[in-house]
Amino acid sequence: MARLQINGLVKKYGDATVVDGVKLDIPDGEFLVLLGPSGCGKTTTLRMVAGFITPTAGTIRIGERDVTNLPPWKRNCGLVFQNYALFPHMTVAENVAFGLEMRKVDPATRAKRVDEALRMVRLGGFGERYPRQMSGGQQQRVALARALAIQPDVLLLDEPLSNLDAKLRQEVRVEIRELQRALGLTTIMVTHDQEEALTMADRLVVMSEGHVRQIGTKRELYDHPADPFVAGFIGRSSFIAGRVTARGTFVTDNGVTIQIAEHFAEGPASLALRPERVALGDAAKGLDNIVEGKVEFVSYLGAVLDIHVRIGDHDRVIVSRPTHGAPEPVEGDAMTIGWAKSAGLVYSGT
């Protein structure tokens, strides 16, 4: 367990910059999630921390040690790979013991740590099985036990749940989070799954094209996204193009005037709306902004309906409401929607 500091981390391959000046300070015991689309640099950042990729520039400190130029086995990081990377010819116990053998831990201590690690991941008694005899979820737990057995200062998780089915993924991510809290391990996880990130993280780091776009708690990033990219990547948003007027209102490209909560510089802008913050039909009465539209598409998602309402030639707003209650709208219905002016997120210059 240790504080992890990343300062000015850069990775270039020829003229291509994959990671560009990443700076992170991760306190002891925090669970940090690197979130972003494929190719954003999150996995490269994680592998530089692990020591499998050499940085072009920048430093990495674990606790009081500068580990930037140390090989992986001298960093004391536990890494769980996306594909688990278990040795098929070794038993579960032998897989978990592998890192301890490389560190020349004596046999008695090694056996004790293997047993402890398997119990932590609820696989006590499975030590003599082989990976091929385990389910996907069990193999994931074996990989996690191997990372924990070395008693790492930092735990690194590289999309560890991506190979599991949806239901199992939901169960295992809660188990990992509870285990991390119990052990107090400083942890970084890479994922492109926002629901996974929101479930597990203390703080989120949203990345794009090698850059950090925003760092914050789940609520900070959801309620106050720094830019349209973050607003679109964390949760869902409907975007409306237009401009901020000299009177402090927002006018869409279709000429609809919208009241906004804050003062922004006059000029081109976009307005983002979260689906659950938009009211439908009678519920829209009395709100700051009331707009007429037409139902274009209705998506049944079990607990909620997503209702896509066309409000102009180029603008469509998604409204989310519980499945039970008022009758389900039908495509083609005229529909009133509304929202408080504080619900709109305005981004100047976009």
N, C-alpha and C positions, 0 to 999 in steps of 0.2 A: 504494500500500500504506500503510495507516494504521490506527491504533486507532479504533474506533467506540464512542462512549459515548451511551447513551440514558438520560435521567433524567426520571422522572415523566411519561412521555408519555401524553397523554389526547386522545381524539377523541370529541366529542359531535355528534349530529345531533338538534337539538331536545332532547327529554327523554331520548333514547336514548343511552347511553354505549357506544360500540363498542370503544374501547380505554381501559382504566382504570388509569393509574399504572404503565405498563410501564417497568422499569428494567433495562438490560442494559449490560455492559461487555465488549466484544469485542476481544481483543488483536489486534495486527498479525499477519496471516497465518492467523487461525483460520477454520475453516469451521463456521458456526453454522446450525442448522436450526430454523425455527419450525414446530412441528407441532401440529395440532389439527383438530377437525371444522370443517365449513363454518360461517361466521358467528362464529368465535371471536375474530376481530380480527387474525389473522396477516398477511393481505394488506394491510389498512389500515395496520398498523405498518410494513410494508415500503415502502408508497407514501408514507408520511410521511418515511421516511428518504430516499427518492428525490426528494422535493420536489413530488410530484404531489398530495398532500393536505396542507392546512395544519393543524397540531396545534391543539387547543383550549388545551392547556397542555403544559408540559414543554420540554426542550431536547434538541438533537441536535448532537453534536460529532464531526467527522471530523479526526483528528489534533489539531492545536492550534486548529482553526477551529470557531467556533460557526456551524453552517449552518442553524439552525432556520428562519430567515426568508429564506434565499437561494432563488432559483429553481433548478429542476433543472439547468440548463446551467452553473451556477456551483458545483455540488457535486462534480463529477468522479466521479460514480457511473455505473457501467455497469449497465444494466438489461436483462434478458432477459425478455420478456413471455410469458405462457402461450400466446398465439396467434401468437408470433414477431413480429407487426406488421411484416412486410417490405413494402416498396413494390413492387407487382407490375409497375409500368412501368419500374423500374430494374433494371439488371443486378446480379448478386451483388456485383461490385466496387463499384458505385455505392451499393448498400445499405450495405456495410461502411464506405465513405468518408463516409457522410452526417454522422455526428457530428463528423468531422474538418473537413468543410466548414463546419459551423456554428461551429466554433472557429477558423475562418480559418487553418487549417494550410496552409502553402505546398504547391503541387502535387507537388513532388518528394518531400517528406517524407510527404505523404499517400499517394502511390503505394507508397512503401516500407513504410509501416505496414499498408496494406491487404494487401500480399503477405505480410508477416510474420504477420498475424492469420489469413489463410486457410491458411497452412502449419501454424500451430499447431493448427487444427481439422481438418487433413487434407483441405483442399479446394483445395490448390494447383492451378492450371490451370482452375478452375471460374469464374473471375471474369467471363467474358463470357456466362455462362448467365443465364436469368431464373428467379425463384423457382418459376414454374409448371413448369419443366423439372427441378426437384429433388424428391427424395423427402422425406417428412416428417422423417426423421433428418438429411438434408442441410440442409433449411431451418432446423432447430434449430441446426445448426452455424454457419450463416450469421448467425443472430441472436446467437450467442455470439461470433463473430468481430467483429461490429459493436460489441458491448459491450467487447471486449478492445482494439480498435484505438485507442480514446481513452486507453489506459493509465490505467485508473481507479484511484482510491485504494481504492474499495470496489466489489465486484461483487455485484449483487442479482439473484436468480433467483426469479421468480414462477411456481411450478409449471411449470418449463420442459419437463418430460417427460410431462405429462399427455395430450398428443395423440398420443403414440407407442404402438405396440403393445407388449405385455408383453415380448417377447424383445428388441426394440430398446431399450426402456427400460432393461433390465438392462445392455446393452452401453454405452449412452451415459452412464449415471450413473457408471460406472467411469471412462470417458474424462474426464468433467468433473472428477471428483475427482483424477485423476492430473494433469490440466492445472493445476488450482488449486494443488496441492502444488508443482508445478514452478515456477509463477510466484510463489508465496508471497502470493497475493491474499487480503485480508480479504474474506470472503464470507458473505452471508446468503441462505439459500434457504427458501422457503415450500413446504410440502407437507402433504397429509393422509395420505400413504402412509407407514406406519410402516417398512416394509421399505426403502423409498427413504431414509428418514431414518437408519436404523440403518447402512445401507451407506456413507453419504456424510459424516456429521457428525463433527466433533471433539467438539462439545457439542450437546445438544438443549435446546430450550425448549418445554415443553408448555403450550399456552394453552387456555383455556375461558372463554367469555362475557366476553372482553376482559381477562381476568386471566392472569398467569403462574402456573401451578400448580406447576411445578418446573423447575429448570435443573440440568443435570449432564451427565456423560459418558454414553455409551450403557450401559455396565455399571452405573453408579450408578442410572440410572433404571429399568433392567430388574430389578436385584437388590434395590433399595431404593426402590420407588415411594412418593411421599410420601402419597398418598391413593388411595382406590378408583378415582377417575377416571383417574389416571396408570397404575395397575395394569391397568386395563381397556383403556387406549389404547396403551400400549407393550407389545407382545407380547399374549399371551392369558392370561386367568385365569378360573377357576371361582370364583364367590362363594357362600359359605354363610353364611346369617344365623343369629345366635344371641346369646350373651352370655358375658362373662368372669365366672367365679365368684370367690368369696372365696378359694378354694383355688388360684387361678391357672390353672385349666383353662378351656377353651372348650366350652360346651354348645350344640349346635345347637337350632333350634326344634323338631326332631324328637326331642330328648332324647339325642342321641349325644354322649358326652364325648370331647373331642379334646385331646391334650397339645400345649402351645405352648411356645416356647423362652424368651420374655421375659415379664416381669411387666407386666400392664396393669391399669388401674383397673377395678374391678368395674362391670359394667353392660352395656348393649346394645353389640354389636360385629358385625363381619363378618370372615370368614376368606377370604383369597384363595389359590388354589393354581395354580401354573403347570403345564400339562399334562405337560411333560417331567420334572417332579419327583415325579410320582405313579407308583408301581410297580403292576404288575398280576399277579394270580395268585401263583405260587410266589415271584416276585421281591419280593413284599410281606412275606414272612415275616421276623420279627425287627425290623421297623420300629416306631417309636414309636406310630404310629396304624394300626390295621387295621380296615377297615370292610367289611361285606358289602353287596353291591348287585346290580343286574340290568343287563345290557347293553341299552341302549335304542336305540342307533344306532351304526353303524360307518361311518366316512368314509375311503375310500381316497384318499390324496394323493400317490401315487407312491412317494416315499422313506419316508413314514411313514403309519401308521394313526392316525386320531383315534377313540378309543373313548369313547362317552358312557355313563357308568354312573350309573344312578339309585340314590341312597342314602337316599331319603326322599321324602315327599310333595312337598316343595318344592325339593329339592336334587339337582343333577346335576353330576357331576365329569367333566371331559374328561381322558382319559389319552392321551398321545402315545407311540407306540413304533414302532421300525423295522418296515417292511413284512415283511422276511424274518426268519425265526426260528420262534417258536411258531405253531401254527395260528391262523388268524384267528378271533376270537370271532364268535358268531352272536347276532343280536338275540334277547333273551329268556333268554340264558345267565345263570345265577348267577355272580357274579364277586367276588372279593376284591380290594380295592385297599388300598394303604398308602403312607405317607410319613413321613419324619423330621419331628420337631416343628419343626426349624429351617426346613422348607420352607413352613410356613404363614405368611402375612402377615396380621397382625391389625390391624384399624382400629376403634378405639373410637368409640362414639357413632353408628355407622351400621348 
